[in-house]
């Protein structure tokens, strides 16, 4: 039987909708990252308080991803996405018209997590349309919506500077979210092969499996590293190199580009050479790059190292989610929520590590060195577990075996 091509095997409207939903939501999710320099000046925040402001959206995203992951399996990814987009407008409206205390900003930061929770609906919307051999590419394209970070870092501070008021940024951000809700409602379509809804107790069984926790850890470092740096680098460039809020955000944009556009490449390469090989190599390279950044070299060198590190983290995101649907295909909605929540937690802790160590030691060096050690530990972990994975549910190097793929079909689980 002739195998269909990638574009023939799925649903292009749903794939685009998943990308757009994730892209615009990600833009809103990290909005406080670039704005934190301006907001912290108004409220006179110290290094730890700045870290709290940019870390809280990722914490909110971690919690709400579990909710959206459950809803995705119960009511489908399309309706879940529509609900998520609608609720995203609430903290944006609050930030635009009403917020005038740091306490309110912390509350808004947590509520912005609903935008980060989009992951739990967007990826299953795309994934359920594609067979196992195209999971890496499909998840990579949908997941490339993290490029929405670029819009936040490139325009947020410029808009705030132009209007002389950072509140306006929240109001303007409501426009693309509303338009995305309209487009998503028209183009997105749930796959006819939706897995049967399960009870909460069934989802609890997923967490009893070691692989679920391993994927949480691995994604907590790749995605957590990407989103954590995306939200914190504007503060880092402003504090370490004395750049203005706009210039600091511009340098952050350069770094974010690496992670955003290389995620699909990571998924594609993982399809070709295997997710295991990709992850071991990428974690090792990230460890070396973070060690280099910990020396706090000149601005140009630091930017180059951070660009490469973000590129590797982005490809790591695609590589992790080349493996996840193979291992947990029947539970893709809830496992996406669980693993995505772990990614959000990683993004929460990274600014806390850098901010608190900066406050206590007066330098960012020890923070980046700790990130290097964490990445190296992940490379070692993958090397240790790869043998068991190859014996049970994947082929050599992390690619699903041909015989197993033939038996699975498009929607059969890979347990």
HUJO-V413533 format. One record per residue. N is the residue number from 1. SS is DSSP state (A for helix, B for strand, O for the rest). PSI is psi in whole degrees, 0 to 359 (NA if undefined). D_LAST is the distance of its C-alpha to the last C-alpha in whole Angstrom. Layout:
N;SS;PSI;D_LAST
N;SS;PSI;D_LAST
This chain:
1;O;129;25
2;O;132;26
3;O;135;23
4;O;152;24
5;O;170;25
6;A;312;23
7;A;336;26
8;A;337;26
9;A;344;22
10;O;206;22
11;O;108;25
12;A;322;27
13;A;320;29
14;A;323;26
15;A;316;25
16;A;318;28
17;A;319;28
18;A;316;25
19;A;312;27
20;A;316;30
21;A;312;29
22;A;321;27
23;A;307;30
24;A;324;33
25;A;320;31
26;A;322;31
27;A;314;34
28;A;322;35
29;A;321;33
30;O;14;34
31;A;325;38
32;A;345;39
33;A;298;38
34;A;325;41
35;A;343;44
36;A;325;43
37;A;317;46
38;A;314;48
39;A;319;47
40;A;330;48
41;A;322;51
42;A;323;52
43;A;3;51
44;O;58;52
45;O;146;48
46;O;182;48
47;A;319;45
48;A;322;43
49;A;323;43
50;A;316;43
51;A;321;39
52;A;316;39
53;A;317;40
54;A;343;37
55;A;332;34
56;A;323;34
57;A;324;33
58;A;327;30
59;A;315;30
60;A;320;30
61;A;321;27
62;A;315;25
63;A;314;26
64;A;340;26
65;A;325;23
66;A;320;21
67;A;311;23
68;A;329;23
69;A;318;19
70;A;315;20
71;A;324;22
72;A;318;20
73;A;333;18
74;A;316;21
75;A;359;23
76;O;151;22
77;A;331;22
78;A;307;26
79;A;323;27
80;A;318;26
81;A;320;27
82;A;319;30
83;A;316;31
84;A;317;30
85;A;320;32
86;A;316;35
87;A;331;34
88;A;331;35
89;A;338;38
90;A;304;39
91;A;332;39
92;A;318;41
93;A;319;44
94;A;312;44
95;A;329;44
96;A;313;47
97;A;337;49
98;O;335;49
99;O;124;48
100;O;12;50
101;O;158;49
102;A;330;47
103;A;318;45
104;A;322;45
105;A;324;43
106;A;320;41
107;A;317;40
108;A;320;39
109;A;316;37
110;A;317;35
111;A;332;35
112;O;348;34
113;A;337;31
114;A;329;30
115;A;319;30
116;A;332;28
117;O;350;25
118;O;333;25
119;A;318;22
120;A;343;20
121;A;322;21
122;A;314;22
123;A;318;19
124;A;326;17
125;A;318;20
126;A;314;20
127;A;319;16
128;O;349;16
129;O;350;19
130;O;143;17
131;O;168;15
132;A;322;13
133;A;347;16
134;A;12;18
135;A;317;15
136;A;315;17
137;A;315;21
138;A;313;20
139;A;328;19
140;A;317;22
141;A;312;24
142;A;317;23
143;A;344;23
144;A;355;26
145;A;347;28
146;A;354;28
147;A;346;31
148;A;337;33
149;A;324;34
150;A;319;37
151;A;321;38
152;A;312;39
153;A;330;40
154;A;325;42
155;A;335;44
156;A;307;44
157;A;329;46
158;A;317;49
159;A;316;49
160;A;320;49
161;A;320;52
162;A;315;54
163;A;350;54
164;O;22;55
165;O;117;52
166;O;341;48
167;A;327;48
168;A;329;48
169;A;320;45
170;A;320;43
171;A;316;45
172;A;325;45
173;A;340;41
174;A;332;41
175;A;305;42
176;A;330;39
177;A;317;37
178;A;318;39
179;A;321;39
180;A;320;35
181;A;320;34
182;A;310;37
183;A;316;35
184;A;317;31
185;A;329;33
186;A;315;34
187;A;327;31
188;O;146;28
189;O;130;26
190;O;142;23
191;O;142;21
192;O;347;21
193;O;48;18
194;O;135;17
195;O;149;14
196;O;136;16
197;O;142;17
198;O;163;16
199;O;161;18
200;A;325;19
201;A;327;18
202;A;322;14
203;A;328;14
204;A;333;16
205;A;331;13
206;A;320;11
207;O;349;14
208;O;352;14
209;O;132;11
210;A;322;12
211;A;327;10
212;A;317;12
213;A;325;15
214;A;315;15
215;A;324;14
216;A;315;17
217;A;314;19
218;A;318;19
219;A;331;19
220;A;331;22
221;A;317;24
222;A;301;23
223;A;319;24
224;A;320;26
225;A;318;28
226;A;307;29
227;A;326;29
228;A;315;31
229;A;323;33
230;A;320;34
231;A;336;35
232;A;339;37
233;A;329;39
234;A;318;42
235;A;317;43
236;A;310;42
237;A;322;44
238;A;318;47
239;A;313;47
240;A;322;47
241;A;3;49
242;O;26;51
243;O;152;50
244;O;162;51
245;A;318;48
246;A;314;48
247;A;321;48
248;A;319;45
249;A;326;43
250;A;318;44
251;A;325;43
252;A;319;40
253;A;316;39
254;A;317;39
255;A;320;37
256;A;327;34
257;A;319;35
258;A;312;33
259;A;326;30
260;A;311;30
261;A;351;30
262;A;357;28
263;A;311;25
264;A;325;24
265;A;322;25
266;A;317;23
267;A;319;20
268;A;315;22
269;A;324;23
270;A;324;19
271;A;325;18
272;A;312;21
273;A;353;21
274;O;137;17
275;A;327;16
276;A;310;17
277;A;317;21
278;A;312;21
279;A;317;20
280;A;316;22
281;A;317;25
282;A;317;25
283;A;320;25
284;A;317;28
285;A;318;30
286;A;320;30
287;A;316;31
288;A;318;34
289;A;317;35
290;A;324;35
291;A;321;37
292;A;319;39
293;A;329;40
294;O;342;40
295;O;353;44
296;O;62;45
297;O;182;46
298;O;161;48
299;A;314;47
300;A;318;46
301;A;316;44
302;A;317;42
303;A;317;41
304;A;317;40
305;A;319;38
306;A;323;37
307;A;313;36
308;A;320;34
309;A;316;32
310;A;324;31
311;A;314;30
312;A;320;28
313;A;319;26
314;A;315;26
315;A;327;24
316;A;323;22
317;A;313;21
318;A;325;20
319;A;319;18
320;A;317;16
321;A;5;15
322;A;331;14
323;A;322;11
324;A;310;10
325;A;334;10
326;A;320;7
327;A;326;5
328;O;53;6
329;O;319;8
330;O;329;8
331;O;30;10
332;A;324;11
333;A;309;15
334;A;324;15
335;A;327;13
336;A;319;15
337;A;317;18
338;A;309;17
339;A;320;16
340;A;322;19
341;A;320;21
342;A;323;21
343;A;319;22
344;A;321;25
345;A;321;26
346;A;318;26
347;A;335;29
348;A;316;30
349;A;330;31
350;A;308;32
351;A;326;35
352;A;318;36
353;A;308;36
354;A;317;38
355;A;314;40
356;A;321;41
357;A;326;41
358;A;318;44
359;A;321;46
360;A;327;46
361;A;343;47
362;O;6;48
363;O;153;46
364;O;354;42
365;A;310;42
366;A;326;40
367;A;312;38
368;A;329;37
369;A;322;37
370;A;320;34
371;A;324;32
372;A;316;32
373;A;320;31
374;A;315;28
375;A;318;27
376;A;321;28
377;A;323;26
378;A;321;23
379;A;317;23
380;A;320;24
381;A;314;21
382;A;320;19
383;A;326;21
384;A;318;20
385;A;350;16
386;A;325;16
387;A;315;16
388;A;320;13
389;A;316;11
390;A;328;12
391;A;338;12
392;A;311;8
393;O;357;7
394;O;165;10
395;O;190;13
396;A;129;16
397;A;359;17
398;A;1;14
399;O;137;14
400;O;135;12
401;O;154;13
402;A;317;16
403;A;322;15
404;A;324;11
405;A;320;12
406;A;325;15
407;A;339;13
408;A;320;10
409;O;190;14
410;O;330;14
411;O;4;12
412;O;149;9
413;O;153;6
414;O;100;4
415;O;NA;0
